[in-house]
């Protein structure tokens, strides 16, 4: 199971405050989340919070779109996956 966008928001909040406890805590809780694990490993190696924050924000945006059911996509009809703009 992957960490949800809300979990990622909490991790981002901890990193912005200068603490990595949220990242450590949730990597243990979600061991099957490869993307989160990769970000955590890179952070542990380099201790570069700026890069980790950027990657976490991108991951959160992706997960938000995935879990929205496609409602944020610019589609007229999500079932048929047709464009939101009329083609005349």
C-alpha positions as CSV (number, residue, x, y, z in Angstrom):
1,X,0.0,0.0,0.0
2,X,1.2,3.5,-0.9
3,X,1.2,6.5,1.4
4,X,-1.7,8.8,0.6
5,X,-1.4,12.5,-0.3
6,X,-2.3,13.4,3.3
7,X,0.6,11.3,4.7
8,X,2.9,13.0,2.2
9,X,1.6,16.4,3.3
10,X,2.5,15.5,6.9
11,X,6.0,14.4,5.9
12,X,6.5,17.6,3.9
13,X,5.4,19.7,6.9
14,X,7.9,17.9,9.2
15,X,10.8,18.4,6.7
16,X,9.9,22.1,6.3
17,X,10.3,22.4,10.1
18,X,13.7,20.7,9.9
19,X,12.7,17.4,11.3
20,X,13.0,14.0,9.5
21,X,10.9,12.1,12.1
22,X,7.8,12.1,9.9
23,X,9.8,10.6,7.0
24,X,11.4,7.9,9.1
25,X,8.0,7.1,10.8
26,X,6.1,6.7,7.6
27,X,8.7,4.8,5.6
28,X,8.5,2.2,8.3
29,X,4.7,2.2,8.2
30,X,4.6,1.9,4.3
31,X,7.4,-0.5,3.4
32,X,5.9,-1.3,0.0
33,X,5.9,2.3,-1.2
34,X,9.0,2.2,-3.4
35,X,8.9,5.9,-4.4
36,X,8.7,7.1,-0.7
37,X,11.5,4.6,0.2
38,X,13.7,5.9,-2.7
39,X,13.2,9.5,-1.6
40,X,14.0,8.5,2.0
41,X,17.2,6.7,1.0
42,X,18.4,9.7,-1.0
43,X,17.7,12.0,1.9
44,X,19.6,9.7,4.3
45,X,22.6,9.7,2.0
46,X,22.8,13.4,1.1
47,X,20.8,15.1,3.9
48,X,19.5,17.5,1.2
49,X,16.0,18.6,2.4
50,X,15.4,20.9,-0.5
51,X,15.6,18.1,-3.1
52,X,13.6,15.7,-0.8
53,X,10.9,18.4,-0.4
54,X,10.7,19.0,-4.2
55,X,10.4,15.2,-4.9
56,X,7.8,14.8,-2.1
57,X,5.7,17.7,-3.5
58,X,5.8,16.2,-7.0
59,X,4.9,12.8,-5.6
60,X,2.0,14.3,-3.6
61,X,0.7,16.1,-6.7
62,X,0.8,12.8,-8.7
63,X,-1.0,10.9,-5.9
64,X,-3.6,13.6,-5.6
65,X,-4.4,13.3,-9.3
66,X,-4.5,9.5,-9.1
67,X,-6.8,9.4,-6.1
68,X,-9.1,12.1,-7.4
69,X,-10.7,9.6,-9.8
70,X,-9.6,11.7,-12.7
71,X,-11.9,14.6,-11.7
72,X,-9.0,17.0,-11.9
73,X,-8.2,16.0,-15.5
74,X,-9.4,18.3,-18.3
75,X,-11.9,15.8,-19.7
76,X,-15.5,16.3,-20.8
77,X,-16.4,12.7,-20.2
78,X,-14.1,10.6,-18.0
79,X,-15.7,7.3,-19.1
80,X,-14.9,7.9,-22.7
81,X,-11.7,9.9,-22.0
82,X,-12.7,12.6,-24.5
83,X,-11.2,16.0,-24.4
84,X,-12.8,18.8,-22.4
85,X,-12.9,21.1,-25.3
86,X,-15.5,20.6,-28.1
87,X,-14.0,19.6,-31.4
88,X,-15.9,21.5,-34.0
